[in-house]
Amino acid sequence: MKVQESIEEKLVAGFNASVISVENESHMHSVPPNSETHFKVTLVSADFEGQMKVRRHQAIYKVLANELAGGPVHALALHLYTPEEWAASGQASPVSPNCMGGSKGDTAMDKKLQQGANG
């Protein structure tokens, strides 16, 4: 099973959500093609009513513990809303920027990544 599919299944099982979106953003980072290491999660649930952002994030981390703790996921951008917050946001999570860190400016590393090498 793909990492993205596993994340989606666990979030569906773990939360009473009206919106769940899991986007693989690995292509925006210095990783080999077809990687599944960087994800953006947008989740809307009434379960988040009265919870601060930290508590919401902790709930996601608990559900995705295997993927995060030494697993395949390197980065997880979380956009977690109550239904009211989601409506106020215009029903859209922020656009993620392209990665500018790591070896993004290193043309030799870029060639290796295009070949699927780890460096």
N, C-alpha and C positions, 0 to 999 in steps of 0.2 A: 504494500500500500504506500502511496506517495505521502510525504510528510504533510503537505497541504490538506489532503483528504483526512488524514489522522487528526489534525488540528480541528478541522471542521466538525468531524464526528464527535470529538470530545467536548467541544463547546456546545453543540446541540444537546448532548446528553447532560451536560453540567449546568445549563442555564435555561431559564424560561425566557427566551429572547424573541422579540418581534423582528429584529434584524440581526443577521450574522453575515459578515463579509470577511473572508480571509484572502488576502492578495499576496502572491509571491513577488516580492520586490528584489529578489536576488540579482536580477539582471542589471540593477542600478548600482551594483557594488563590484568590487574586484574579486570576483569568484569565477570559476569555470562555467561555461555555458550549461544550461539546464540544472543549475544548482537549486537546492531548496534550503536556504540558510537564513534568509532575511524575509520577514513577513510583517504585514500590516493587518491588524485585526480591528474591525469596527463591530461593536456589539451593543445592541439597545435592549435593555431589560428593566422591568419594574423592580427586579431584585436589587437594583442599585439605589433605590429610593433611600435617602437619609445616609448614604455611605459617602465618605470622602474618597478622593481619587486613589489614595494609597490602599485603602481597604478593597476597592474594586480590582486594582492591579493584583493584589495578593490572592484574590479569588481566582483570577485567571492563571496565575503562576501555579497555584495548587492543582488545578485541572490539567495543566500542561507540564507538570513537573518532569516527566520522563524526557520530553522533547527539549527542555531547557537545561537540565542538570547533566551536562556531559553528552547531551543528545545532539541531534543534527541542527537545531536552531541556534544561530549565533546572535540574531537580533530580532526583537519583537516590538513593533510600534503598536501601542494600544490606544484606541479611541473608544471609550466606554461611556455610554449615555443612559439616562433614564428616558422614557418616552417624551417627557416634556422638554428635556434638554435637547433631544434629537430634533424635535419640531422647531425649537428656537435656533438650532444650528443651520436650518435650511435643509435638513436631512442630507447632510454631506460631511464627511470627515475631511480633515486638511489634506492637501496634496503633499506627498513626501518629496523632499529634495533629492537630487542625485548625490551619490556619495562623492566627496572630494578628498577623502582621506586615503590612507594606505598607499597603494601603488598606482592610483588613478593616473598620475602624470608620468609614470615609468613605462616608456614604450617597449622595452625589453620584456617587462612583466606582462604587459598587455598581450604581446605575441604568445607568451607561454600560456596565458589564460585562454586565449582563443584556441590553443591546441589542446586544452584540457589538463595542462600540467599544474601542479601545485606550487611550483617555484623551486 
